[in-house]
Amino acid sequence: MGLRLHAVPANRGAWWIRAALALWWRHSMAFVGLFMFFLFAVLMLLLVPWVGAVVGLGLLPMLTLGFMIATHSTLNGGPVHLMQLFEGLRVPDPSRRNAQLLLCAMYALASIGVIELAAWVDDGLFEQLQIARATPGTSPEELQRLMTDPRLAYGMLVRMGAASLVSIPFWHAPALVHWGHQGAWQALFSSTLALWRARGAFFVYALGWTMLSVAVG
């Protein structure tokens, strides 16, 4: 499929947020249920040593595609159901299914790379902090020591920055494979190019969600 890029103004990002909230308001329980089912499935995978965590990371592109498919269904008067989360892997076309599996594998590897890089930067302090928080009897002084260590801040910056860079090519790639019949590498390139061409709108979109998250939090 030929890629058609549409120029959109920056304020389009705010419209995307309003449209998303309006759709979620009409079908809030369905979308929440969809996410909770995925979260439960990933938690079950985490019970499997080593492999479960990797598979859980690799399934995240299917979560984004599943929500796109559910959104497409509701906009056309259809239902939201759990199998939409795996519809990208249930297509009859083996080339599209293999492309989605390749995207999942690449996303898992990229995510592991981000985690390992950040752990190297903060010298494992983030993991130590999580263990300390989960351990009864950890003193406030110990928590304060871990949280004020500057290496932890550097590691968090690496986590957020590298994770954002990884998300750019994967943002629309599963949808481009599913609906556009593109290969995995072409979809990654197309997703990156689309975000760059509409960077103003996506900047407003990201800024809007950040402000909403801070306000709600």
C-alpha positions as CSV (number, residue, x, y, z in Angstrom):
1,M,0.0,0.0,0.0
2,G,1.3,3.5,-0.9
3,L,1.7,5.7,2.1
4,R,-0.4,8.9,1.9
5,L,0.7,11.6,4.4
6,H,-1.7,14.3,5.2
7,A,-0.5,17.6,6.5
8,V,-2.3,18.5,9.8
9,P,-2.1,21.6,11.9
10,A,-0.6,21.5,15.4
11,N,-4.0,22.0,17.1
12,R,-5.1,18.7,15.6
13,G,-3.4,17.1,18.5
14,A,-5.9,18.7,20.9
15,W,-8.8,17.4,18.8
16,W,-7.4,13.9,19.0
17,I,-7.4,14.1,22.8
18,R,-11.0,15.4,22.9
19,A,-12.2,12.7,20.4
20,A,-10.4,9.9,22.4
21,L,-12.0,11.1,25.7
22,A,-15.4,11.3,24.1
23,L,-15.2,7.8,22.7
24,W,-13.9,6.5,26.0
25,W,-16.7,8.1,27.9
26,R,-19.3,6.3,25.8
27,H,-17.6,2.9,26.1
28,S,-15.5,3.3,29.3
29,M,-16.2,0.0,30.9
30,A,-15.5,-1.9,27.7
31,F,-12.1,-0.3,27.2
32,V,-11.2,-0.6,30.8
33,G,-12.1,-4.3,30.7
34,L,-10.0,-4.7,27.6
35,F,-7.0,-3.2,29.3
36,M,-7.5,-5.2,32.6
37,F,-7.7,-8.4,30.7
38,F,-4.4,-7.7,28.9
39,L,-2.8,-6.7,32.3
40,F,-4.0,-9.9,33.9
41,A,-2.6,-11.9,31.0
42,V,0.8,-10.2,31.3
43,L,0.8,-10.8,35.1
44,M,0.2,-14.5,34.5
45,L,3.1,-14.5,32.0
46,L,5.4,-13.0,34.6
47,L,4.9,-16.1,36.6
48,V,7.0,-17.9,34.0
49,P,10.7,-17.2,34.7
50,W,12.6,-15.2,32.2
51,V,10.5,-16.1,29.1
52,G,7.3,-14.6,30.6
53,A,8.7,-11.1,31.0
54,V,10.1,-11.1,27.5
55,V,6.8,-12.3,25.9
56,G,4.9,-9.7,28.0
57,L,7.1,-6.9,26.6
58,G,6.7,-8.3,23.1
59,L,2.9,-8.3,23.3
60,L,2.7,-4.5,23.9
61,P,2.4,-3.7,20.2
62,M,-0.6,-6.0,20.1
63,L,-2.2,-4.0,22.9
64,T,-1.9,-0.8,20.9
65,L,-3.3,-2.5,17.8
66,G,-6.1,-4.2,19.8
67,F,-7.2,-0.8,21.0
68,M,-7.1,0.6,17.5
69,I,-9.2,-2.3,16.3
70,A,-11.7,-1.9,19.2
71,T,-11.9,1.9,18.4
72,H,-12.5,1.2,14.7
73,S,-15.2,-1.3,15.7
74,T,-17.0,1.2,18.0
75,L,-16.8,4.0,15.5
76,N,-18.6,1.7,13.0
77,G,-21.3,0.7,15.5
78,G,-19.6,-2.6,16.4
79,P,-18.7,-4.2,19.8
80,V,-15.6,-4.3,21.9
81,H,-14.4,-7.8,22.8
82,L,-11.3,-9.4,24.2
83,M,-10.2,-11.2,21.1
84,Q,-9.6,-7.9,19.4
85,L,-6.3,-7.8,21.4
86,F,-5.1,-10.8,19.4
87,E,-6.7,-10.0,16.1
88,G,-3.5,-8.9,14.6
89,L,-2.1,-12.4,15.1
90,R,-5.2,-14.2,13.9
91,V,-5.3,-12.9,10.3
92,P,-5.4,-15.6,7.6
93,D,-2.5,-14.0,5.7
94,P,0.7,-15.6,7.0
95,S,2.9,-12.7,5.8
96,R,1.0,-10.2,7.9
97,R,1.1,-12.5,10.9
98,N,4.8,-13.0,10.6
99,A,5.3,-9.3,10.2
100,Q,3.4,-8.7,13.5
101,L,5.5,-11.4,15.2
102,L,8.6,-9.7,14.0
103,L,7.5,-6.4,15.3
104,C,6.7,-8.0,18.7
105,A,10.2,-9.6,18.8
106,M,11.9,-6.3,17.9
107,Y,10.0,-4.4,20.4
108,A,10.8,-6.8,23.2
109,L,14.5,-6.7,22.3
110,A,14.5,-2.9,22.1
111,S,12.7,-2.6,25.5
112,I,15.2,-5.0,27.1
113,G,18.0,-2.8,25.7
114,V,16.4,0.3,27.2
115,I,16.1,-1.4,30.6
116,E,19.7,-2.7,30.6
117,L,21.1,0.7,29.5
118,A,19.2,2.6,32.2
119,A,20.3,0.0,34.8
120,W,23.9,0.5,33.7
121,V,23.5,4.3,34.0
122,D,22.0,4.2,37.5
123,D,24.1,1.3,38.6
124,G,21.0,-0.7,39.5
125,L,19.5,1.9,41.9
126,F,16.1,1.8,40.4
127,E,15.8,-2.0,41.0
128,Q,17.2,-1.5,44.5
129,L,14.5,1.2,45.2
130,Q,11.7,-1.1,44.1
131,I,13.0,-3.9,46.3
132,A,13.4,-1.5,49.3
133,R,9.8,-0.2,48.8
134,A,8.5,-3.8,48.7
135,T,10.5,-4.9,51.8
136,P,8.7,-4.4,55.1
137,G,10.8,-2.6,57.6
138,T,12.9,-0.5,55.2
139,S,13.8,2.7,57.0
140,P,12.8,6.1,55.7
141,E,16.5,7.1,55.7
142,E,17.3,4.2,53.3
143,L,14.5,5.2,51.0
144,Q,15.6,8.8,51.1
145,R,19.2,7.8,50.4
146,L,18.2,5.9,47.3
147,M,15.7,8.5,46.0
148,T,18.2,11.4,46.3
149,D,21.1,9.6,44.6
150,P,21.7,11.6,41.4
151,R,22.4,8.4,39.5
152,L,18.7,7.5,39.9
153,A,17.7,10.7,38.1
154,Y,20.1,10.0,35.3
155,G,18.7,6.5,34.9
156,M,15.1,7.8,34.8
157,L,16.0,10.3,32.1
158,V,17.6,7.5,30.1
159,R,14.5,5.4,30.6
160,M,12.0,8.1,29.5
161,G,14.1,9.3,26.6
162,A,15.1,6.0,25.2
163,A,11.5,4.6,25.6
164,S,10.1,7.6,23.8
165,L,12.6,7.0,20.9
166,V,11.7,3.4,20.7
167,S,7.9,4.2,20.7
168,I,8.2,6.4,17.6
169,P,8.7,3.7,14.9
170,F,6.4,1.3,16.7
171,W,3.5,3.8,17.3
172,H,1.6,3.0,14.1
173,A,3.7,0.1,12.7
174,P,1.2,-2.7,13.9
175,A,-1.7,-0.8,12.3
176,L,0.2,-0.3,9.0
177,V,0.9,-4.1,8.9
178,H,-2.7,-4.9,9.8
179,W,-4.6,-2.6,7.5
180,G,-1.9,-1.4,5.1
181,H,-0.4,-4.9,4.5
182,Q,3.1,-3.4,4.9
183,G,6.1,-5.4,5.9
184,A,7.6,-4.9,9.4
185,W,10.5,-2.8,8.3
186,Q,8.4,-0.7,5.9
187,A,5.8,-0.1,8.7
188,L,8.5,1.0,11.1
189,F,9.8,3.5,8.5
190,S,6.3,4.7,7.7
191,S,5.4,5.2,11.3
192,T,8.6,7.3,11.9
193,L,8.0,9.4,8.8
194,A,4.4,10.0,9.7
195,L,5.2,11.2,13.2
196,W,7.9,13.5,11.9
197,R,5.7,15.0,9.2
198,A,2.9,15.7,11.8
199,R,5.4,16.4,14.7
200,G,3.5,19.6,15.7
201,A,0.2,17.8,16.2
202,F,1.9,15.0,18.0
203,F,3.8,17.4,20.3
204,V,0.5,19.0,21.3
205,Y,-1.0,15.6,21.7
206,A,1.8,14.4,24.0
207,L,1.8,17.7,25.9
208,G,-2.0,17.5,26.4
209,W,-1.9,14.0,27.8
210,T,1.0,14.9,30.1
211,M,-0.9,17.9,31.5
212,L,-4.0,15.7,32.0
213,S,-2.0,13.1,33.8
214,V,-0.4,15.6,36.1
215,A,-3.8,17.2,36.8
216,V,-5.5,13.9,37.6
217,G,-2.5,12.6,39.6
